[in-house]
Amino acid sequence: MGCNCGEQWASIVFVLTYGDGRQGGEYGSKADAEIADVRKGGGGTIRTVRR
């Protein structure tokens, strides 16, 4: 098994989730996810996902 150092991911998305049932979403940049979180009242968690 190699280190996959040369492997490229298709894209990176930022996933906004809430623990209280509110709808989150996927965003192309962290700034977009942060803005969406503020507009939805805050308190969300932003995770980076490689696809």
Distance bins in CASP14 RR format, pairs under 12 A and 6 or more apart:
PFRMAT RR
TARGET T0000
AUTHOR 0000-0000-0000
RMODE 2
METHOD distances of the structure
MODEL  1
4 50 0 0 0 0 0 1 0 0 0 0 0
7 50 0 0 0 0 0 1 0 0 0 0 0
8 50 0 0 0 0 1 0 0 0 0 0 0
8 51 0 0 0 0 0 1 0 0 0 0 0
9 48 0 0 0 0 0 1 0 0 0 0 0
9 49 0 0 0 0 1 0 0 0 0 0 0
9 50 1 0 1 0 0 0 0 0 0 0 0
9 51 1 0 0 1 0 0 0 0 0 0 0
10 49 0 0 0 0 0 1 0 0 0 0 0
10 50 0 0 0 0 1 0 0 0 0 0 0
10 51 1 0 1 0 0 0 0 0 0 0 0
11 26 0 0 0 0 0 1 0 0 0 0 0
11 27 0 0 0 0 0 1 0 0 0 0 0
11 28 0 0 0 0 1 0 0 0 0 0 0
11 29 0 0 0 0 0 1 0 0 0 0 0
11 48 0 0 0 0 0 1 0 0 0 0 0
11 49 0 0 0 0 1 0 0 0 0 0 0
11 50 1 0 0 1 0 0 0 0 0 0 0
11 51 1 0 1 0 0 0 0 0 0 0 0
12 26 0 0 0 0 0 1 0 0 0 0 0
12 27 0 0 0 0 0 1 0 0 0 0 0
12 28 1 0 0 1 0 0 0 0 0 0 0
12 29 0 0 0 0 1 0 0 0 0 0 0
12 30 0 0 0 0 1 0 0 0 0 0 0
12 33 0 0 0 0 0 1 0 0 0 0 0
12 47 0 0 0 0 0 1 0 0 0 0 0
12 48 1 0 0 1 0 0 0 0 0 0 0
12 49 1 0 0 1 0 0 0 0 0 0 0
12 50 1 0 1 0 0 0 0 0 0 0 0
12 51 1 0 0 1 0 0 0 0 0 0 0
13 25 0 0 0 0 1 0 0 0 0 0 0
13 26 1 0 1 0 0 0 0 0 0 0 0
13 27 1 0 0 1 0 0 0 0 0 0 0
13 28 1 0 1 0 0 0 0 0 0 0 0
13 29 0 0 0 0 1 0 0 0 0 0 0
13 30 0 0 0 0 0 1 0 0 0 0 0
13 32 0 0 0 0 0 1 0 0 0 0 0
13 33 0 0 0 0 1 0 0 0 0 0 0
13 46 0 0 0 0 0 1 0 0 0 0 0
13 47 0 0 0 0 1 0 0 0 0 0 0
13 48 1 0 0 1 0 0 0 0 0 0 0
13 49 1 0 1 0 0 0 0 0 0 0 0
13 50 0 0 0 0 1 0 0 0 0 0 0
13 51 1 0 0 1 0 0 0 0 0 0 0
14 24 0 0 0 0 0 1 0 0 0 0 0
14 25 0 0 0 0 1 0 0 0 0 0 0
14 26 1 0 0 1 0 0 0 0 0 0 0
14 27 1 0 1 0 0 0 0 0 0 0 0
14 28 1 0 1 0 0 0 0 0 0 0 0
14 29 1 0 0 1 0 0 0 0 0 0 0
14 30 1 0 1 0 0 0 0 0 0 0 0
14 31 0 0 0 0 1 0 0 0 0 0 0
14 32 1 0 0 1 0 0 0 0 0 0 0
14 33 1 0 1 0 0 0 0 0 0 0 0
14 34 0 0 0 0 1 0 0 0 0 0 0
14 35 0 0 0 0 0 1 0 0 0 0 0
14 36 0 0 0 0 1 0 0 0 0 0 0
14 37 0 0 0 0 0 1 0 0 0 0 0
14 44 0 0 0 0 0 1 0 0 0 0 0
14 45 0 0 0 0 0 1 0 0 0 0 0
14 46 1 0 1 0 0 0 0 0 0 0 0
14 47 1 0 0 1 0 0 0 0 0 0 0
14 48 1 0 1 0 0 0 0 0 0 0 0
14 49 1 0 0 1 0 0 0 0 0 0 0
14 50 0 0 0 0 0 1 0 0 0 0 0
14 51 0 0 0 0 0 1 0 0 0 0 0
15 24 1 0 0 1 0 0 0 0 0 0 0
15 25 1 0 0 1 0 0 0 0 0 0 0
15 26 1 0 1 0 0 0 0 0 0 0 0
15 27 1 0 0 1 0 0 0 0 0 0 0
15 28 0 0 0 0 0 1 0 0 0 0 0
15 30 0 0 0 0 0 1 0 0 0 0 0
15 32 0 0 0 0 0 1 0 0 0 0 0
15 33 1 0 0 1 0 0 0 0 0 0 0
15 36 0 0 0 0 0 1 0 0 0 0 0
15 37 0 0 0 0 0 1 0 0 0 0 0
15 44 0 0 0 0 0 1 0 0 0 0 0
15 45 0 0 0 0 1 0 0 0 0 0 0
15 46 1 0 0 1 0 0 0 0 0 0 0
15 47 1 0 1 0 0 0 0 0 0 0 0
15 48 1 0 0 1 0 0 0 0 0 0 0
15 49 1 0 1 0 0 0 0 0 0 0 0
15 50 0 0 0 0 0 1 0 0 0 0 0
15 51 0 0 0 0 0 1 0 0 0 0 0
16 22 0 0 0 0 1 0 0 0 0 0 0
16 23 0 0 0 0 1 0 0 0 0 0 0
16 24 1 0 1 0 0 0 0 0 0 0 0
16 25 1 0 1 0 0 0 0 0 0 0 0
16 26 1 0 0 1 0 0 0 0 0 0 0
16 27 1 0 0 1 0 0 0 0 0 0 0
16 28 0 0 0 0 0 1 0 0 0 0 0
16 29 0 0 0 0 0 1 0 0 0 0 0
16 30 0 0 0 0 1 0 0 0 0 0 0
16 31 0 0 0 0 0 1 0 0 0 0 0
16 32 0 0 0 0 1 0 0 0 0 0 0
16 33 1 0 1 0 0 0 0 0 0 0 0
16 34 0 0 0 0 1 0 0 0 0 0 0
16 35 0 0 0 0 0 1 0 0 0 0 0
16 36 1 0 1 0 0 0 0 0 0 0 0
16 37 1 0 1 0 0 0 0 0 0 0 0
16 38 0 0 0 0 0 1 0 0 0 0 0
16 39 0 0 0 0 0 1 0 0 0 0 0
16 40 0 0 0 0 1 0 0 0 0 0 0
16 41 0 0 0 0 0 1 0 0 0 0 0
16 42 0 0 0 0 1 0 0 0 0 0 0
16 43 0 0 0 0 1 0 0 0 0 0 0
16 44 1 0 0 1 0 0 0 0 0 0 0
16 45 1 0 0 1 0 0 0 0 0 0 0
16 46 1 0 1 0 0 0 0 0 0 0 0
16 47 0 0 0 0 1 0 0 0 0 0 0
16 48 0 0 0 0 0 1 0 0 0 0 0
16 49 0 0 0 0 0 1 0 0 0 0 0
17 23 0 0 0 0 1 0 0 0 0 0 0
17 24 1 0 1 0 0 0 0 0 0 0 0
17 25 1 0 0 1 0 0 0 0 0 0 0
17 26 0 0 0 0 0 1 0 0 0 0 0
17 27 0 0 0 0 0 1 0 0 0 0 0
17 33 0 0 0 0 0 1 0 0 0 0 0
17 36 0 0 0 0 0 1 0 0 0 0 0
17 37 0 0 0 0 1 0 0 0 0 0 0
17 40 0 0 0 0 0 1 0 0 0 0 0
17 42 0 0 0 0 0 1 0 0 0 0 0
17 43 0 0 0 0 0 1 0 0 0 0 0
17 44 1 0 0 1 0 0 0 0 0 0 0
17 45 1 0 1 0 0 0 0 0 0 0 0
17 46 0 0 0 0 1 0 0 0 0 0 0
17 47 1 0 0 1 0 0 0 0 0 0 0
17 49 0 0 0 0 0 1 0 0 0 0 0
18 24 1 0 0 1 0 0 0 0 0 0 0
18 25 0 0 0 0 1 0 0 0 0 0 0
18 36 0 0 0 0 0 1 0 0 0 0 0
18 37 0 0 0 0 1 0 0 0 0 0 0
18 40 1 0 0 1 0 0 0 0 0 0 0
18 41 0 0 0 0 1 0 0 0 0 0 0
18 42 0 0 0 0 1 0 0 0 0 0 0
18 43 1 0 0 1 0 0 0 0 0 0 0
18 44 1 0 1 0 0 0 0 0 0 0 0
18 45 1 0 0 1 0 0 0 0 0 0 0
18 46 0 0 0 0 0 1 0 0 0 0 0
19 42 0 0 0 0 0 1 0 0 0 0 0
19 43 0 0 0 0 1 0 0 0 0 0 0
19 44 1 0 0 1 0 0 0 0 0 0 0
19 45 1 0 0 1 0 0 0 0 0 0 0
20 40 0 0 0 0 0 1 0 0 0 0 0
20 41 0 0 0 0 0 1 0 0 0 0 0
20 42 0 0 0 0 0 1 0 0 0 0 0
20 43 0 0 0 0 1 0 0 0 0 0 0
20 44 0 0 0 0 1 0 0 0 0 0 0
20 45 0 0 0 0 0 1 0 0 0 0 0
21 40 0 0 0 0 0 1 0 0 0 0 0
21 43 0 0 0 0 0 1 0 0 0 0 0
21 44 0 0 0 0 0 1 0 0 0 0 0
22 36 0 0 0 0 0 1 0 0 0 0 0
22 37 0 0 0 0 1 0 0 0 0 0 0
22 39 0 0 0 0 0 1 0 0 0 0 0
22 40 1 0 0 1 0 0 0 0 0 0 0
22 41 0 0 0 0 1 0 0 0 0 0 0
22 42 0 0 0 0 1 0 0 0 0 0 0
22 43 0 0 0 0 1 0 0 0 0 0 0
22 44 0 0 0 0 1 0 0 0 0 0 0
22 45 0 0 0 0 0 1 0 0 0 0 0
23 36 0 0 0 0 0 1 0 0 0 0 0
23 37 0 0 0 0 0 1 0 0 0 0 0
23 40 0 0 0 0 1 0 0 0 0 0 0
23 44 0 0 0 0 0 1 0 0 0 0 0
24 33 0 0 0 0 1 0 0 0 0 0 0
24 36 1 0 0 1 0 0 0 0 0 0 0
24 37 0 0 0 0 1 0 0 0 0 0 0
24 39 0 0 0 0 0 1 0 0 0 0 0
24 40 1 0 0 1 0 0 0 0 0 0 0
24 41 0 0 0 0 0 1 0 0 0 0 0
24 42 0 0 0 0 0 1 0 0 0 0 0
24 43 0 0 0 0 0 1 0 0 0 0 0
24 44 1 0 0 1 0 0 0 0 0 0 0
24 45 0 0 0 0 1 0 0 0 0 0 0
24 46 0 0 0 0 1 0 0 0 0 0 0
24 47 0 0 0 0 0 1 0 0 0 0 0
25 32 0 0 0 0 0 1 0 0 0 0 0
25 33 1 0 0 1 0 0 0 0 0 0 0
25 36 1 0 0 1 0 0 0 0 0 0 0
25 37 0 0 0 0 1 0 0 0 0 0 0
25 40 0 0 0 0 1 0 0 0 0 0 0
25 44 0 0 0 0 0 1 0 0 0 0 0
25 45 0 0 0 0 0 1 0 0 0 0 0
25 46 0 0 0 0 1 0 0 0 0 0 0
25 47 0 0 0 0 0 1 0 0 0 0 0
25 49 0 0 0 0 0 1 0 0 0 0 0
26 32 0 0 0 0 1 0 0 0 0 0 0
26 33 0 0 0 0 1 0 0 0 0 0 0
26 36 0 0 0 0 0 1 0 0 0 0 0
26 46 0 0 0 0 0 1 0 0 0 0 0
26 47 0 0 0 0 0 1 0 0 0 0 0
26 48 0 0 0 0 0 1 0 0 0 0 0
26 49 1 0 0 1 0 0 0 0 0 0 0
26 51 0 0 0 0 1 0 0 0 0 0 0
27 33 1 0 1 0 0 0 0 0 0 0 0
27 34 0 0 0 0 1 0 0 0 0 0 0
27 35 0 0 0 0 1 0 0 0 0 0 0
27 36 1 0 0 1 0 0 0 0 0 0 0
27 37 0 0 0 0 1 0 0 0 0 0 0
27 39 0 0 0 0 0 1 0 0 0 0 0
27 46 0 0 0 0 1 0 0 0 0 0 0
27 47 0 0 0 0 0 1 0 0 0 0 0
27 48 0 0 0 0 0 1 0 0 0 0 0
27 49 0 0 0 0 0 1 0 0 0 0 0
28 34 0 0 0 0 0 1 0 0 0 0 0
28 35 0 0 0 0 0 1 0 0 0 0 0
28 36 0 0 0 0 0 1 0 0 0 0 0
28 46 0 0 0 0 0 1 0 0 0 0 0
28 48 0 0 0 0 0 1 0 0 0 0 0
28 49 0 0 0 0 0 1 0 0 0 0 0
28 51 0 0 0 0 0 1 0 0 0 0 0
29 35 0 0 0 0 1 0 0 0 0 0 0
29 36 0 0 0 0 0 1 0 0 0 0 0
29 46 0 0 0 0 0 1 0 0 0 0 0
29 48 0 0 0 0 0 1 0 0 0 0 0
30 36 0 0 0 0 0 1 0 0 0 0 0
30 37 0 0 0 0 0 1 0 0 0 0 0
30 46 1 0 0 1 0 0 0 0 0 0 0
30 47 0 0 0 0 0 1 0 0 0 0 0
30 48 1 0 0 1 0 0 0 0 0 0 0
30 49 0 0 0 0 0 1 0 0 0 0 0
31 37 0 0 0 0 0 1 0 0 0 0 0
31 38 0 0 0 0 0 1 0 0 0 0 0
31 46 0 0 0 0 0 1 0 0 0 0 0
32 38 0 0 0 0 0 1 0 0 0 0 0
32 39 0 0 0 0 0 1 0 0 0 0 0
32 46 0 0 0 0 1 0 0 0 0 0 0
33 39 0 0 0 0 0 1 0 0 0 0 0
33 40 0 0 0 0 0 1 0 0 0 0 0
33 42 0 0 0 0 0 1 0 0 0 0 0
33 43 0 0 0 0 0 1 0 0 0 0 0
33 44 0 0 0 0 1 0 0 0 0 0 0
33 45 0 0 0 0 1 0 0 0 0 0 0
33 46 1 0 1 0 0 0 0 0 0 0 0
33 47 0 0 0 0 1 0 0 0 0 0 0
33 48 0 0 0 0 1 0 0 0 0 0 0
33 49 0 0 0 0 0 1 0 0 0 0 0
34 40 0 0 0 0 0 1 0 0 0 0 0
34 41 0 0 0 0 0 1 0 0 0 0 0
34 42 0 0 0 0 1 0 0 0 0 0 0
34 43 0 0 0 0 0 1 0 0 0 0 0
34 44 0 0 0 0 1 0 0 0 0 0 0
34 45 0 0 0 0 0 1 0 0 0 0 0
34 46 1 0 0 1 0 0 0 0 0 0 0
35 41 0 0 0 0 0 1 0 0 0 0 0
35 42 0 0 0 0 0 1 0 0 0 0 0
35 46 0 0 0 0 0 1 0 0 0 0 0
36 42 0 0 0 0 1 0 0 0 0 0 0
36 43 0 0 0 0 0 1 0 0 0 0 0
36 44 0 0 0 0 1 0 0 0 0 0 0
36 46 0 0 0 0 1 0 0 0 0 0 0
37 43 1 0 0 1 0 0 0 0 0 0 0
37 44 1 0 1 0 0 0 0 0 0 0 0
37 45 0 0 0 0 1 0 0 0 0 0 0
37 46 1 0 0 1 0 0 0 0 0 0 0
38 44 0 0 0 0 1 0 0 0 0 0 0
38 46 0 0 0 0 0 1 0 0 0 0 0
END
